[in-house]
Amino acid sequence: MNISIKTLITVALATLAGGLLLGWLFFGGSENDTKEEHNHATEVGSETTWTCSMHPQIRSNEPGSCPICGMDLIPLDQDQGEVNAMAVSMSPTAMQLANVSTEVVGRMRPIKSLRLNGKVQADERLIFSQASHIPGRVEKLMVNFTGEYVTKGQPIAYIYSPDLVTTQEELFEAVKIKNSQPALYQAARGKLKNWKLTDRQIDNIISSGEPIDQFPINADISGYVTEKKVNLGDYIKMGQSIYEIANLSKVWVLFDVYESDMAWVKKGNTMKFTVASLPGDEFEGLITFIDPVMNQKTRVAKARLEIANVGMKLKPEMFVSGALEAKLSAGSPEAVIIPKTAVMWTGERSVVYVKQTSGSGISFLMREVKLGPALGTSYIIEEGLQQGEEIAVNGTFSIDAAAQLAGKPSMMSPEGGPVMTGHNHGGSTTTASIPSHKQQKKRVNISTKAKEALRPLFIDYLKIKEALVNDDLEDAQGSAALFQDDFTKINMSLFTGQSHEIWMDYSSEAKEAMQHAAHFKNIGEMRKAFQRLSNSMIGIAKSFVPLEKDIYVQHCPMVDNNRGADWLSLSDEIQNPYFGADMPTCGEITETIK
């Protein structure tokens, strides 16, 4: 029993000693280890970059909130590559929501399918004027309407000529003294020959012994009468044209070629064409001539085909529709070709968005390109892209909008700009909160310098209005560019207090209205933008009264599907910028800003 107790005591002491030893081993160096671990954590923390999941352009060396959306920043994976600072990042989900699709740039032989319209015309080289070689009165017309076919040598008219009767009498007298005075006889015959009478006709006159009162005019060629120039009983002069005759065995087909297609249409190209009145028949010919000058009014040049008119199927003035598989040039190499949807055009430059993939994800970098000729739904790229690069072909406006919000290079800001935050006065695209000029009527006093700064805007605005009155899109776009340039020169510090709030509201709308004026394709788009601009400019005029002259607010109730629209004018005369020459005086003065 004693041995058992001693054993237990020994085991207990050993266990206690072992526990103390283990405790020292585990916790004795904890202070140093904790310190070392803390230092390591600090080191890792100092190397961590923080970003926003919704705005990946945000970078910070410490955690916090996104300055744009207020969301908590998250660590950026350091194992992933860095995105180009000028590129805009997009997650696969964002690309799907924005309907962004991409395509790899390739090279191919540029071939363009052209559809051209044209007309059948008579060959000008086979059109003849049938003239009378005898002066006199038209006694008979054997061809009385256009379109009739005549054969060479056929009598087509009979002319009574007193001069011819007199000359025949002279011939009869010369025949009597033929043997004694042969020279006089030959002179009489020569006078008749000058009127295109043949020796046989002259011999018949001599044998008959009677002068011919009505002399026949024979057709010089075979063909169709395309124009009848005299009527029965008319007096005509020698050499006067009485019919126009066309030989339609060969015709021309003239196609209209627009300036944008001139690079593709070459002499020697083969064209196929059809005629609506001849279903099932297809014709083919070579382009033998292209007009060296453009028509000043229609802005087209004519491309000519020469066609043998078998069976007289083709009739002058028929409309035809032709197809041409055109190549840029005979020895042109393969070219870089991309869809038109991939290109954003500002009027001054053309840009695309190139896809870049790295460990950080997907991003798009704007790149300026030089466009070549258009190929229907695609463009030839002369500079700016290489084969194998991947570009956005759909959703490019969404990418560009994201770039603008992120302050990255974009279509309208190639150098980039400030990041759009919640307090960006000039970047709001929402128009619902912008007061209309009819709601904002309170006048606010501003300094003389502020008024002087605003005056160029009104001058540019009135130039835009004048261009629209004259239906001149190009002039309106030029004045819009001046408006944008003068807009950027205005110092916002000139507006303080309430005037600052009013200026930011109206100026934001005015700037947005003219933002894309340079690439409007028709005057209707320009007038719609001008309507928005007018609302802002009327509000500015009412609030600040920047001009020393009276300003008239004029209104047309028929604009915008009878919703009506306003504009400003320095004259009380109505000149409608929304309808131009169609309804230049439609409208009335609704208010005068004094």
C-alpha positions, 0 to 999 in steps of 0.5 A: 500500500505504501509503495503504491502511494509513493508511486502515485506521488512520483507520477504526480510530481513528474506530471507537474514538472512536465507541464511546467516545462511544456508551458515554458516552451509554448508561452515563454517566447510568445512576446517576441513571437507576437512582436515578430508576427505583428511586424510581419503583418505591418509589412504585408499591410504596407504592401497592400493596394486597396481598390473599389470593386465598382470603380477599379480605377480607384487605388489607395495604400490604406483601407477606406471608402470609395470617393465615388460610390462610398463602398468599402475598399477591398485589397487588390490581389498583388499576384495579378498584373496591373491595368494600364492607367489609361484603360477602363476596366470592365468585369465580365458581368459588366460587359454582359450587362452593357452588351459588349462584344469583341472581335479579333482584327483580321486582314483580307482582300478589300472587296466591296459590293456596290449597288448602282442605279442608272438609265439606258441612253442612246449612244450619242455617236449613233444619233444623227440630225437629218437636215434638208439640203434645199431651202423651201416650204414643207409640202409633205411629211412622210414621218409624222411622229417620233419613234417611227423607224426609217431606212436609209434612202427612204423619202421622209419629206417633200420640199417645194423650193422656188430656187430649185425650180429656177435652177432646173429652168437654167439647166434646161437652157444649158442643155440647149447650148450644151455642144457650143458651151459645155462649161455652162452646162456643167456649171448648171449641173454642178449647182444642182449637185451642191444641193445633194442631187445625184447624177441620176436625179439630174439626168431624170430631170433632163429626160422629163423636160419638166421641173420638179416642184416638190423635191424629196428629202431622203433619209441619210441613215437607218434608225428611229426618229427620236425628235420631229422638228418641223411641221407641215407648211413650215419654211426651212432654210438650207441645212436646217434639221427636220428630224433627229434619228438614232440608231439603237443597235447599240446603247449606253447604260449610264450608272450614278456613282457617288463620291464615296464610291468613286475609289471603287469604280474603275474603267474596265470593271465588269458590271451586271444589271437588270431591268424591272420591265424585263424580269429574268433577264440579266445583262453584263458589260464593261465600264468603258468611260467614267465622267472626269467631273462630278455633277454640281447639283447631284454630286454624282459621276456617270459610269458608262457601259456600251451594250449591244441591243440585241432584239431591241430589248433595251429602250432609252430612259429605262431604269436599271439596277446594277451590281459591281464586285469592286476591288480597291485597286488591281494590285492592292494587298490585304488590308485590316478591316473592322466593322463600322460598329467598332468605330466611334467618329467625332468628326475630327478623329475616329477611335476604337477600344482595344481589349487588354487582358491581364491578371487583373481582368479585362480592360479597354484602351481607347486608340485613334485610328485612320479610316480608309474607304468604307466597305458597306458595313465595315471600314478599311483601317489604314493606321492604328490597328494590327492584325490579331488585336482584339477590339470592341465591336458592340457596346462601344458607347457604354465603354466610352461612357465608363471611360468618361466617368473614370476620367480616362481618355474617351471619344470627346476627351482624348486626354482624359479628365477628372474622375466624375464624382457625386459633386461633379457639376459639369458631368451630370447626365440627368436632365430631370433636375434641371429647371426649365426656363419657364420655371426659373424666372428670378433674376440674379445680379452678377458682375460685369465680368461675368456678363462679358464672359457670357456674351460670346455664348449668346453670339455663338448661339445666335449663329447656330440659330441663323444657320438652322434658319438657312437649313445649313447643317455644316454652318450650324456645326461650325458655330456649335464648335465655337460655342463649345470652345467659348464655353470652356473659357468661362471661369466658374469663379465669376458666379458665386452664391445663388448665381453659381447654382443657377449657372451650374444647372443651365450650363450642364444642360447647354454643354451636353446639348452641343457635346456631339454636334460635330457628328450629327448626320442630319439637320434634324438631330441638330435641331433637336439638340438646339431645342435643349440648348435654347431651354438653357440659354433662355434660362441663363438670359432670364436669370442674368440678363447678360446683353444690353439689348432686348432679347425676344423669347419666340415660340412655335407650337408645331415643333416636336409633334405639336409640343412646341419649342422656344428660341431666342432672337435679338429681332422681333421678326420671326425666323423659325430655326426648327422648320427653316425654309419650310415654315420660316415665319411660324411662331410668335413672341411670348416674352421680352427680356429687357 
